[in-house]
Amino acid sequence: MDKFKNAEMDEAAFQEFFSSGEDHITFVVDTLEEAFGAEPGKQKALDFGCGVGRLALPLAKKYDHVTGVDISPSMLDEAKQNAAKFEQENLTWISSLDELKPTDLFDLVHCFIVFQHIRPHPGYQIVKQLVDHLQEGGTGALQFLYKREVSPFVRLLGWCRAHVPLFHPLINLMYGKPRDEPLMEKNVYDLNQILYILEQAGCADVRVRFQGNDALRNIFLFFRKKPAPVPYDDFYNS
């Protein structure tokens, strides 16, 4: 929403922005606890695509330490400023999952309204990295766009904006936006691939929440890294 853009955000909008993050994290934690029981210790969480810290900061009120990941240096700088403003010190900010060591494991991995802006091929690799960094018995909450209903014209326009040089800046100018405002892609993910990655990583217990409208359908996957075999599975595999 425009009122949450940095240049236009007054103190009331700033507080509303972060309050919405508090509501979201409360929903996530409550959903995980309802599905899998209370997590003992709640030690370390990771928020991928953390931006300016809207969700990482409220996570840091519920976990001993939070790592926020975002590719944008300016976003991370602002996240650090926001953490200082809220006097929260139990956060680490990094620009890539590649900065983590294989031994860096988390009790929660979380990502919301991020994967749709990442093309699926690298996105699937990121999902694998996230679950690889999940502690045995830890939980995850990842959201994906899985269905998008648009006209062929809109689909073609989106492709041109992403692939044809100078086309996107021209469209920005036509809509009265800054020429260099980045394109916010809306990429659809194959749920079969996502579920296969989770299954291969040992995240066998998965719960689903649906979000969105008729044009944009999202799925929020809540899962635990713990085997959950079907009791009669051997019958079908024999």
N, C-alpha and C positions, 0 to 999 in steps of 0.2 A: 504494500500500500504506500502511496506517495507520502503520507504524513510520517512514515517511518524512514524516509530517506534522510541521510545524515544532515544535509544542508538545511532541511526543513524541520528537523526534530527539536521541539522545545522541551523543557523539563518535564511537562506533563506527558508528552508523547514518549519521551525516553523511559519514564517510569511505567507507562502502559506497555511499551515494547518488552521490557524485562519481566513485567508481571505476567505477560502471555507466556513467556518462557517458563516461569514458575508453574503455571497451570499445566503446561505440556509435560514437564518432568514429573509432576505429581501423578498425572495420568499414566505415564510410562512405568514408574515405580509401583504404583498401585496395581497395574495390569500384570506386571511380572510377579508380584507377590501373590496375587490371586491365582495365577496360573501355576507357579512353581514353589510357592511358599516363601516365607521371609528369608532373605539372604543373610547368613551370618557374617558379621564383620564389615560388610560393604566397604571394601578397602580402596580399590582402584577402578576408575572408569575412564573410557576413552570416547570423546565426541568427535566424529569425523565430519569435516566441513563445518567447523565451529563458527566461522564468520567472526562477528564482533563479540561473541561469548553469550548470546541470548540464552542458550541452553546449557553451555558448559558451566556458567556461573551458578545457576540453581542446582546442577548436578553436584557441584563442589560443596553444597550444603548438606548433601546426603551421603557423599562418599569421602573417604579420608583424603584422596588425591585424585585429580582429574587431569588428563592430558587432552588438550584441544589441538586439532589438526586442521590446517587450512593452507591452501597453496598461495594465498594472497598475503604478501608482507604487510600491506596497509591494513588489512583486516586484523592480522595478528597484533599489530601495533595498537589498534583501537581496542582490541580485546584486553590487552595488558592495561590500558588506561581505565577501562571499565572495571576490571578486577581491582585496581587500586582505588577507584571511586567507591566500590562496595566493600573495600577493606578485606578482600579475600586473597590469601596468599598460597593456598594449597592447589595451585594449578601450574602446569607446564604447557608451553605453547611450542609446537613444531610445525614445519611446513610440509612434511611428507611422512608417510608410514615407513619409508626406507630409513628414517633416522632412528627407528626403534631397533633394539637388539632382539634376536630370536628368543631370548629369555625374558623379554618384557611382556608379561602376561597381565590381563585385566579381568576383573570380575564382571564388568559390563562393557560391551561395545554398542555404540548408539550412533545412528545417522538418520536425519529427518530433512526432507525437502532438499536433497543434495544429489542423489543418484540420477534424477531426471535431467540434471544439467551436465551429466557426464555420459559420453557415448558408451553403449553397452560393452563393447569389446574390452576397453580398459576397466570399465566398471566391474565386470565379473572378476577380474584379477584383484581389484580392491576388496571385493567381498571376501575372496579367499584369504587375502592378507588379514582382514579384520578377524575372521573366525580362527585363523592360525594363531592370532595373538590373544585369543580368549582362553582363560583359565579353565581347566577341567571342572565342570560343575557350574561354570559362570553362565551368564545370560546375555542375550543380545536383543536389540530392538532396531530393526532396519526397515526403512520405508522405500517403496518403489512405485513408479508409474507403470501399470501393466496394461492399460487400454486407453487409447486416445481416439475419439471420434471427431474427425475434421473433414472438410470437403477436399477433393483432389486439388483444387486451386490453392487452398491454404497449405496443404502438404507440399506442393510444388514451390510455393513462396518460401516456406521454411527451408527447403533444400537449397534454393538459390541463395538465401541469406547466409547459409552455413558454408557454401562451397564456391560461389561465384565472387571473385574479387570486386570490391567496391560496391557490391549490390546492397549489403547490409547497411553501410553508412548512408547510402542514398535513401533507403526506406526509413532510417532513423530521422533524417531531415524532413521527409514527407510527413512524418508523424509529429514533428516539432520537438524531437528529442535531440540531445547532443550527438554529434556525428560519431563519436568514439564510444558511445554507450554499448557495452558488450551484449551480444546475443544470448538470451537465456533460453537454451534449447530445452525441449520437452521430449526426452528420449524414453521410449517404451522398452521395458525389460521382459525377457522370456522367463516366466516363473519356473518352468521346468529346469532351466539352467541354475537358477537361484537355489531351488530345493535340492538339486543334485550336489551343489557345492556344500550346502549345509549338511546333507546326509553323509557325504564323503569325509567331512571334518568331524563327524561324531555328534552333530547337533540333531539328534533324532526326535526330540520332542518340540514340536512347532505349533504355535497358536496364531490365529489370523484375526485381524481387524480390517474392515474395509472403510475407505474414505473417498470423498470426492463427489463429483456430479456426473451427469450423463456424458459430458465431453471429455472429462479427465477422471479416470478411475485409478485410485491408489490402493495399495495393499501395505499394511503394516504387519511385519512378521516379528513375533516375539518367540524366542527359542532359548533352549538350554543346551549346553554342551555336555550331554550325558546320554548314554545308550538308552533306548526305549523300545526294545524289540516287541513285535507282535507275538503273543504266546504260542500261536500255532503256525509260525512262520516256516518251520521245518517241513510241514506238510506240503507246502507249495514248492519248496526247493528240492524235494527228494526226487 
